Amino acid sequence: METSRIPGFYNMTVDERRQLLGTMNLFTEENTEYLFSKDPLPTDTADNMIENVIGTFPLPLGLGLNFLINGKDYCIPMAIEEPSVVASASHIAKIVRNTGGFTTEATDRVMTGQIQVVGCPDFNAAKETIMKEKDALIEAANNAYPSLMKRGGGAEDLEVRLLNGESDSKYGQMLILHLYINTCDAMGANMVNTMAESLAPVVEDLTDGKVYLRILSNYPDRCLARARCVIPPDMLQTSDFSGEEVRDGVIHAYEFAASDPYRAVTHNKGIMNGIDPVVIATGNDWRAVEAGAHAHAARDGMYTSMTVWSKDEEGNLVGELELPMSVGTVGGSIRVHPIAKLAHKLLNVDSAQELAGVIVAVGLAQNLGALKALATDGIQKGHMALHSRSVAIAAGATGEMIDMISERLIDEKEIRVGKAKELVEEYKK
Ligand code: MEV
């Protein structure tokens, strides 16, 4: 992708947008056929993905534009039903690209497998025995999934946690073995579960206990991605607010979320507004990403803001977001879902780490979009503008008619398709 700046994309028809993408050599003919197809996820394919299939459930697929991340341009596929999200992310990305873009980084993709052991005669001794056999256990885990080592990944570390050791504990004592596995470019749930299950008999022998659960943890705190942006206040200025006012409003909004779980939930929902659509479009497990993100937001014992917004010495607004990001670029539904395949092609990422960085950058942009609006005009103004446009289009408005009718609907405080149809008729006369 040479650039993700496509001026006027917003005002094109869907066909014009598709044609433009075609001329940019993003897709092969086969790819565009899927986009134009009325049935991009064939029922047969769906039937092989889950049980009891009766159909498919389409969502709008939009493109987040203007994203410059670590010096590379991205057009970001976003599958979402909520208006304003794609527009807001693209608006903020446009501001941030003028200041050098987002910077991101991601750790190795190390997932966590958990093995639960109960009934050990001596939990401390069991922990010691396991730690003595650490290397042998890691090797045994790797033998259960040898192909992963060939790809440069595999089990690489192990830890033991003892839970509920206190005499007044409400729950039974247990030993929890954490197996850390680099799953390379795969989300890796199957790999992790296979390895964890394979260790169960030997763990029972070593601990004299009984193994119950052997499963991946959806809080992969060794698989993190971070995004950062630095924005001079003059770039935040609007017609009614100075850049400094916007910057300070964003920081106050952040401090509200940082200190109040009731606000943090909504603040973080706005971040996930950006993250989930990319996770969904790329065929990844958004429930896993959601669960891990919220756990990370509560890692210090209180549920708080996922992002941090501050002012640096030059007065710039600085935004940061760190989240666990268990996404993959290979395997699972990515291999079978035609639109997910297309989304990966469009994103043009070389690794799951790169994808994780892109996703957190979108989350950070989305958060700033929401906070900037909330701390200034409020979000309804933008929402209404977008909503009235789609009402105008639904009523048959095209071209320049769309904006004119949309403005009239807002001015007359009647954003209804019936009213828009009347205005379309009036316009045509
Ligand atoms: C709406 O989907 C998301 C927001 O509520 C997020 C926020 O309040 O920060 C606008």
Residues whose N, C-alpha, C, O or C-beta is under 5 A from the ligand:
A	BS01	MEV	T266 H267 G270 A370
